[in-house]
Amino acid sequence: MKTKTSVLLAGSLFLALAGLAPAQAAIDEGAAQALAKKNDCFKCHAIDKTKKGPSYKSIAAKYKGKSEGEEKAIKNITTGPKVKLDDGTEEEHKIIDTKDPKELKNLAQWILSR
């Protein structure tokens, strides 16, 4: 009887503590869209259609299931690399006007979640 009670208590404690584990933070869509708008991202990108740059849906599809997607997205929006446009021209990607790692991660995750 003591063994059953101990196992039951241990199992209950495990489930209770599992509920306290930090969940992955949800994407703040409003903040991501506001940052994108503030930095004129929608001048070249749209969510579901190609403009001067690729759609966010096509960017998300390119990195779907790949662990480096977030890292590459953040690098692209913080370092201003040369990007090739659909018309064959190249230009430097605009650098996002924030140094806050949480804002950058949120924006990258939002783009990749499209």
N, C-alpha and C positions, 0 to 999 in steps of 0.2 A: 504494500500500500504506500509506503514511504517513497519507493522508487517511482511509482506512477505519479505521485504528487510532485516529486522533484523534477521529473521529465516534463510534466505539465507546466510547472512554474518556469523552468528553463526555456521552454518553447514560448510561453507567453512573454517572458522578458525579452527574448530575441525579437519577437514580432513588434513589441513596443519600441525597442531601440531602433529597429529597422525603419520605423515610421519617423524617427527623428533624424535620419540621414539626410544630408542636404540634397535636394533635388536639383537637377540641372536648371539653371536660370532660364526662364522663358524669354523669348525675344520680345523686346519692347518695340513693336512695329511703329508706333507713333513717333518715338524718338529717332528711329532709323530713318523714317521718311522725312522727318524734319531736318535731320543732318544732311541727307541727300539733297533735299530742296535748297537748303542754305548754301550748299556747295555747288549748285547748278548741275548736279549729276543727271537730272532729267533733260538737260539740254542735249545730251548725247545718248542717253539710255532711256528705255521704257521698260516696263515690267514684262510685257508680252509681245513687243514688236521691235524689229531692228530699226534704229535711227542711224545716227552717225556712228554709234558704237553698238555692240551686241545687246540684245534684250537681257534682262536679268534672268528670265527663264532659260535662255540658251547658256548663260554662264553657269547657272545652277545645274543644268543637265550635263555640262562639260565636266563638272567636278563631283557629280553624284556618286557616292560610294567611295570617294577618294579622300583620304585623311588630310592631304595637303591643301585642299580647297580653301579652307579658312585662312591658312597662312599665306597662300598665294594672293588671295583677295586683299588681305591687309597690306601685303607688300606692294601690290599694285596701286592702292589708294594712298599710300604714305611715301612712296619713293619717286613717283612721277616717271616711270619708264616710258620709252618710246613704244607706242602701240600702232599696229597697222589697222587702218580703217578699211571698210568694205570697198571703197573706191580706189584702193591701192596706195593711198597716201599714208604717211606716218606723221604722228605728232606726239608730243609728251602728254601723258595722262595727267590730269589735274590732281594736285595733292590736296587731300582732305584737310580742312582747317580745324583740326583737333589733335591733341597729343594724348588724350585720355584713352588708355588701352581698353576700358570697358565700352566706350562709345564706338571705337573702331571694331571691336569684336562683335558688338551688337549689330553694326551696319553690315559687316561681312556675313554674319549668320543670317540676317534678314535677306540679303541678296541671294545667298545660297539656298534659302528656303522657298524661293519662288517656284 
